[in-house]
């Protein structure tokens, strides 16, 4: 839940944005506002901080420009809905906000929104335009992700022992800020972020977290913001001795698995404005490597297609991968071998091979990529 002060600040920013539009209209000008550009062309890699940051480029969104008028209207509708939330001291889901703002414009067959895939990017535009996070706008996504391990938390006032969460684990909420989630006790040695829920289920059933004294968490593919923010907080607020709690990312040996790790480590190009509170520059990739086929004798591999190869070359050229010999060697190995491997490849040997031999050996031999 956003704090009262944050709500007031956000409401003031929304009012200021609306006043700017009104002043343009009263002056007989084309109402407009500037939206910072959220694309690779406006994303910079900060080598000192080792995260992706947003540049200064911005795009004008005008009411009298037919190519921009609909998005102008949509931005105003979402801003109005968020202002209502702030005034009422409430929060709601991004899906509910979509329906709150959706209607057919009177006298036309035109809908304000045709799908949530239109409203979600507008919410991100609004976040970066008024410099307020989605949580500060009073919006949250559906819960996605689970976690177990040697840790006790307080979730909305309820004390929860994460060693007693059964087969499903503790469902990670969308909003994990300190006013909702507090860390009470943690004895874990590291955090293991697993790409897939099904693989996480194997690790939980085999009680990997108990045998290796760690937290295991998944985000069901690309980790949602709640999972990334929670791992960021755990990494920075919990300690292993004098150091931050280490984070390892267990992902597939394919372009998508590499990109998931990239987003966890350096931040997202699309959400570069979030990197400061999301990215974990010290995270390590301990997922399936292109060299694991020979190391472990895996034979259930999948042929790369042209799209995979193109994507691999794009990833290799990212500034945060371009200067790393180990990553260039890894990507070249995958392209040269012409195959990719999913985490489930390890099941071809035994269903628990990944928890009992594969990952313990990689941790012991420090076979990770940084």
C-alpha positions as CSV (number, residue, x, y, z in Angstrom):
1,X,0.0,0.0,0.0
2,X,1.4,3.5,-0.8
3,X,1.8,5.7,2.2
4,X,-0.4,8.7,2.7
5,X,2.5,11.1,1.9
6,X,3.2,9.2,-1.4
7,X,-0.5,9.3,-2.3
8,X,-0.6,13.1,-1.7
9,X,2.5,13.6,-3.8
10,X,1.1,11.5,-6.6
11,X,-2.2,13.3,-6.6
12,X,-0.4,16.7,-6.8
13,X,1.7,15.5,-9.8
14,X,-1.5,14.3,-11.6
15,X,-3.1,17.6,-10.9
16,X,-0.1,19.5,-12.2
17,X,-0.2,17.4,-15.4
18,X,-3.9,18.2,-15.9
19,X,-3.4,21.9,-15.2
20,X,-0.7,22.0,-18.0
21,X,-3.2,20.5,-20.5
22,X,-5.9,22.9,-19.4
23,X,-3.6,25.9,-19.7
24,X,-2.8,24.9,-23.3
25,X,-6.5,24.6,-24.2
26,X,-7.4,28.0,-22.6
27,X,-4.5,29.6,-24.6
28,X,-6.0,28.2,-27.8
29,X,-3.0,25.9,-28.2
30,X,-2.9,22.2,-29.0
31,X,-3.1,20.5,-25.6
32,X,0.0,18.3,-25.1
33,X,2.5,16.8,-22.7
34,X,5.9,15.1,-23.0
35,X,6.3,11.4,-22.5
36,X,9.9,10.2,-21.9
37,X,10.9,7.7,-24.6
38,X,10.9,4.1,-23.3
39,X,13.0,2.2,-25.9
40,X,16.5,1.0,-26.6
41,X,17.4,4.2,-28.3
42,X,16.9,6.1,-25.0
43,X,18.4,3.5,-22.7
44,X,22.0,3.9,-21.5
45,X,24.3,1.5,-19.7
46,X,25.8,3.2,-16.7
47,X,29.1,1.3,-16.4
48,X,29.8,2.7,-12.9
49,X,26.5,1.5,-11.5
50,X,26.3,-1.5,-13.9
51,X,22.6,-0.9,-14.6
52,X,20.5,0.4,-17.5
53,X,19.3,4.0,-17.1
54,X,16.9,6.1,-19.1
55,X,18.1,9.0,-21.3
56,X,16.6,12.4,-21.7
57,X,14.7,11.8,-25.0
58,X,11.0,12.5,-24.9
59,X,8.0,12.4,-27.3
60,X,5.3,15.0,-27.5
61,X,1.7,13.6,-27.2
62,X,-0.7,16.0,-28.8
63,X,-4.5,16.1,-28.8
64,X,-4.9,17.5,-32.3
65,X,-2.5,15.0,-33.9
66,X,-4.7,12.2,-35.3
67,X,-1.9,9.7,-34.9
68,X,-1.5,10.6,-31.2
69,X,-5.0,11.7,-30.2
70,X,-6.2,8.3,-28.9
71,X,-3.2,7.8,-26.7
72,X,-3.6,11.3,-25.4
73,X,-7.2,10.5,-24.4
74,X,-6.2,7.2,-22.9
75,X,-3.4,8.8,-20.8
76,X,-5.9,11.4,-19.5
77,X,-8.4,8.6,-18.6
78,X,-5.8,6.5,-16.7
79,X,-4.5,9.7,-15.0
80,X,-8.1,10.5,-13.9
81,X,-8.6,7.0,-12.6
82,X,-5.4,7.2,-10.6
83,X,-6.4,10.6,-9.2
84,X,-9.7,9.0,-8.0
85,X,-7.8,6.2,-6.3
86,X,-5.5,8.7,-4.5
87,X,-8.5,10.8,-3.4
88,X,-10.3,7.7,-2.0
89,X,-7.1,6.3,-0.5
90,X,-7.6,3.0,-2.3
91,X,-5.7,0.7,-4.6
92,X,-6.8,-1.5,-7.5
93,X,-5.5,-4.0,-10.0
94,X,-4.2,-2.9,-13.4
95,X,-6.9,-5.1,-14.9
96,X,-9.6,-3.3,-12.9
97,X,-8.2,0.1,-14.0
98,X,-8.6,-1.1,-17.6
99,X,-12.3,-1.8,-17.1
100,X,-12.7,1.3,-15.1
101,X,-11.6,3.4,-18.1
102,X,-13.1,1.3,-20.9
103,X,-16.3,2.5,-22.6
104,X,-17.7,3.2,-26.0
105,X,-17.5,6.9,-26.8
106,X,-21.0,8.3,-27.2
107,X,-22.2,8.7,-30.8
108,X,-19.4,6.5,-32.1
109,X,-18.4,2.9,-32.3
110,X,-15.0,3.7,-30.9
111,X,-13.9,2.2,-27.6
112,X,-11.6,4.1,-25.3
113,X,-9.6,0.9,-24.8
114,X,-9.9,-2.3,-26.9
115,X,-7.8,-4.4,-24.6
116,X,-5.5,-4.4,-21.5
117,X,-2.6,-4.5,-23.8
118,X,-3.4,-0.9,-24.6
119,X,-3.9,0.3,-21.0
120,X,-0.8,-1.4,-19.4
121,X,1.7,0.6,-21.5
122,X,-0.2,3.8,-20.9
123,X,0.2,3.2,-17.1
124,X,4.0,2.8,-17.7
125,X,3.9,6.1,-19.7
126,X,2.2,7.8,-16.8
127,X,4.7,6.4,-14.3
128,X,7.6,7.8,-16.1
129,X,5.9,11.1,-17.1
130,X,5.1,12.1,-13.5
131,X,8.0,10.2,-11.9
132,X,5.7,8.0,-9.8
133,X,6.0,4.3,-9.5
134,X,3.0,2.1,-10.3
135,X,2.5,1.3,-6.6
136,X,2.4,5.1,-5.9
137,X,-0.4,5.4,-8.5
138,X,-2.3,2.9,-6.4
139,X,-2.1,0.1,-9.0
140,X,-0.9,-3.5,-8.7
141,X,-0.7,-6.5,-11.0
142,X,-2.0,-10.0,-10.2
143,X,0.1,-12.0,-7.8
144,X,2.7,-14.1,-9.6
145,X,5.5,-16.2,-8.1
146,X,6.2,-18.3,-5.0
147,X,8.9,-18.5,-2.4
148,X,10.0,-20.8,0.4
149,X,13.1,-21.1,2.6
150,X,14.5,-20.3,6.0
151,X,13.0,-16.9,6.5
152,X,10.2,-15.4,8.6
153,X,8.3,-12.3,7.2
154,X,5.5,-10.1,8.3
155,X,2.9,-9.7,5.4
156,X,0.3,-7.1,6.0
157,X,0.6,-7.7,9.8
158,X,0.6,-11.5,9.6
159,X,3.8,-13.3,10.7
160,X,4.6,-16.1,8.2
161,X,7.2,-18.8,8.5
162,X,8.4,-19.6,5.0
163,X,9.6,-23.1,5.9
164,X,6.0,-24.1,6.5
165,X,4.3,-23.2,3.2
166,X,3.6,-26.7,1.8
167,X,3.8,-27.6,-1.9
168,X,2.6,-24.2,-3.3
169,X,4.9,-21.9,-1.3
170,X,4.1,-18.3,-0.2
171,X,2.5,-16.4,-3.0
172,X,4.6,-13.3,-3.7
173,X,2.3,-10.2,-3.8
174,X,2.5,-7.5,-6.4
175,X,3.3,-4.8,-3.8
176,X,6.3,-5.8,-1.6
177,X,7.3,-2.4,-0.2
178,X,8.5,-2.2,3.4
179,X,5.1,-0.9,4.6
180,X,3.5,-4.2,3.5
181,X,6.3,-6.8,3.7
182,X,8.9,-6.7,6.6
183,X,11.8,-9.2,7.0
184,X,11.7,-10.5,10.5
185,X,14.4,-13.3,10.4
186,X,16.5,-14.9,7.7
187,X,19.3,-17.5,8.0
188,X,19.6,-18.3,4.3
189,X,23.0,-18.3,2.6
190,X,21.7,-17.3,-0.8
191,X,18.7,-16.7,-3.0
192,X,18.0,-18.9,-6.0
193,X,15.7,-17.3,-8.6
194,X,14.3,-20.0,-10.8
195,X,12.8,-19.2,-14.2
196,X,10.0,-21.7,-14.3
197,X,7.3,-22.5,-11.7
198,X,7.3,-26.2,-12.7
199,X,11.1,-26.4,-12.0
200,X,10.7,-24.5,-8.8
201,X,8.1,-27.2,-7.8
202,X,10.8,-29.9,-8.2
203,X,13.2,-27.9,-6.0
204,X,10.5,-27.4,-3.4
205,X,9.4,-31.1,-3.4
206,X,13.0,-32.2,-3.1
207,X,13.5,-29.6,-0.2
208,X,16.5,-28.1,-1.9
209,X,16.1,-25.0,0.2
210,X,16.5,-27.0,3.4
211,X,19.5,-29.1,2.2
212,X,21.3,-26.1,0.8
213,X,20.0,-23.4,3.3
214,X,18.7,-21.0,0.7
215,X,15.6,-19.2,-0.5
216,X,14.0,-20.5,-3.7
217,X,11.7,-18.2,-5.6
218,X,10.2,-18.1,-9.1
219,X,8.3,-15.6,-11.2
220,X,6.6,-17.9,-13.8
221,X,8.9,-16.9,-16.7
222,X,9.9,-13.3,-16.9
223,X,9.9,-12.3,-13.2
224,X,7.1,-9.7,-12.5
225,X,8.0,-6.4,-10.8
226,X,6.9,-7.7,-7.4
227,X,9.3,-10.7,-7.6
228,X,12.2,-8.5,-8.9
229,X,11.6,-5.9,-6.2
230,X,11.4,-8.5,-3.5
231,X,14.7,-10.2,-4.5
232,X,16.3,-6.7,-4.8
233,X,15.2,-5.9,-1.2
234,X,16.3,-9.3,0.1
235,X,19.7,-8.9,-1.6
236,X,20.3,-5.4,-0.3
237,X,18.6,-5.6,3.2
238,X,19.6,-9.1,4.3
239,X,23.2,-10.0,4.9
240,X,25.5,-13.0,4.5
241,X,28.2,-12.1,7.0
242,X,29.2,-8.6,6.0
243,X,28.1,-9.1,2.4
244,X,24.8,-8.7,0.7
245,X,22.8,-11.9,0.3
246,X,24.0,-13.5,-3.0
247,X,21.5,-14.0,-5.9
248,X,21.8,-16.8,-8.5
249,X,19.5,-17.0,-11.5
250,X,18.6,-20.5,-12.8
251,X,17.2,-20.1,-16.3
252,X,17.1,-22.0,-19.6
253,X,19.9,-22.2,-22.1
254,X,18.2,-20.1,-24.8
255,X,17.9,-16.4,-25.7
256,X,14.9,-15.9,-23.4
257,X,16.8,-17.4,-20.4
258,X,19.7,-15.1,-21.1
259,X,17.4,-12.1,-21.4
260,X,15.6,-12.9,-18.1
261,X,19.0,-12.9,-16.4
262,X,19.9,-9.6,-18.1
263,X,16.8,-7.9,-16.8
264,X,17.4,-9.2,-13.2
265,X,21.0,-8.0,-13.3
266,X,21.0,-4.7,-15.3
267,X,17.3,-3.8,-15.5
268,X,14.8,-3.7,-18.3
269,X,15.1,-1.5,-21.4
270,X,11.4,-0.8,-21.3
271,X,11.4,0.0,-17.6
272,X,14.8,1.7,-17.4
273,X,13.4,4.2,-15.0
274,X,12.9,1.3,-12.5
275,X,16.5,0.1,-12.5
276,X,17.6,1.9,-9.4
277,X,15.2,-0.1,-7.3
278,X,15.1,-3.3,-9.3
279,X,18.4,-4.2,-10.9
280,X,20.9,-6.4,-9.0
281,X,24.3,-5.9,-10.7
282,X,25.9,-8.7,-8.5
283,X,23.4,-11.4,-9.7
284,X,25.0,-14.5,-11.2
285,X,23.7,-16.7,-14.0
286,X,23.9,-20.4,-12.9
287,X,21.4,-21.6,-15.4
288,X,21.8,-24.1,-18.1
289,X,25.0,-23.3,-20.0
290,X,25.8,-24.2,-23.6
291,X,28.8,-26.1,-22.2
292,X,26.6,-28.3,-19.9
293,X,25.7,-30.6,-22.7
294,X,29.3,-31.9,-22.6
295,X,29.8,-31.5,-18.9
296,X,26.7,-33.6,-17.9
297,X,26.1,-35.6,-21.1
298,X,22.7,-34.2,-21.9
299,X,21.2,-35.4,-25.1
300,X,17.7,-33.9,-25.1
301,X,18.5,-30.7,-27.0
302,X,16.5,-28.5,-29.3
303,X,17.7,-27.1,-32.6
304,X,18.1,-23.3,-32.8
305,X,15.9,-21.5,-35.4
306,X,16.8,-18.4,-37.3
307,X,15.0,-16.1,-34.8
308,X,17.0,-17.6,-31.9
309,X,20.3,-16.9,-33.7
310,X,19.3,-13.4,-34.5
311,X,18.3,-12.7,-30.9
312,X,21.5,-14.2,-29.6
313,X,23.5,-11.8,-31.7
314,X,21.4,-8.9,-30.5
315,X,22.0,-9.9,-26.9
316,X,25.8,-10.4,-27.5
317,X,25.9,-6.8,-28.8
318,X,24.2,-5.3,-25.7
319,X,26.8,-3.0,-24.0
320,X,26.5,-4.9,-20.7
321,X,27.4,-8.2,-22.5
322,X,29.7,-6.9,-25.2
323,X,32.7,-6.5,-22.9
324,X,32.5,-9.8,-21.1
325,X,34.6,-12.6,-22.5
326,X,32.8,-15.4,-20.7
327,X,29.4,-14.3,-22.0
328,X,30.8,-13.9,-25.6
329,X,32.2,-17.4,-25.3
330,X,28.9,-18.7,-24.0
331,X,26.8,-17.2,-26.7
332,X,29.3,-18.2,-29.5
333,X,29.2,-21.8,-28.1
334,X,25.4,-21.9,-28.4
335,X,25.4,-20.5,-32.0
336,X,28.2,-22.8,-33.1
337,X,26.5,-25.9,-31.6
338,X,23.1,-24.9,-33.2
339,X,21.1,-26.2,-30.2
340,X,19.5,-24.9,-27.0
341,X,18.5,-26.6,-23.8
342,X,15.7,-26.1,-21.3
343,X,16.1,-26.7,-17.6
344,X,14.0,-29.8,-18.0
345,X,16.8,-31.3,-20.1
346,X,18.3,-32.5,-16.8
347,X,15.2,-34.7,-16.2
348,X,16.3,-36.9,-19.1
349,X,18.8,-38.4,-16.6
350,X,16.6,-38.5,-13.6
351,X,13.7,-36.3,-12.3
352,X,15.8,-35.1,-9.4
353,X,19.1,-34.9,-11.2
354,X,18.8,-31.1,-11.3
355,X,18.5,-30.8,-7.5
356,X,20.7,-33.6,-6.4
357,X,23.6,-33.4,-8.8
358,X,23.4,-30.7,-11.5
359,X,23.1,-27.6,-9.4
360,X,25.0,-28.8,-6.3
361,X,28.0,-29.5,-8.6
362,X,27.7,-26.2,-10.4
363,X,27.6,-24.3,-7.0
364,X,30.6,-26.3,-5.7
365,X,32.7,-25.7,-8.8
366,X,31.5,-22.1,-9.1
367,X,30.3,-22.7,-12.7
368,X,28.3,-19.5,-13.0
369,X,28.5,-16.5,-15.3
370,X,28.8,-12.9,-14.0
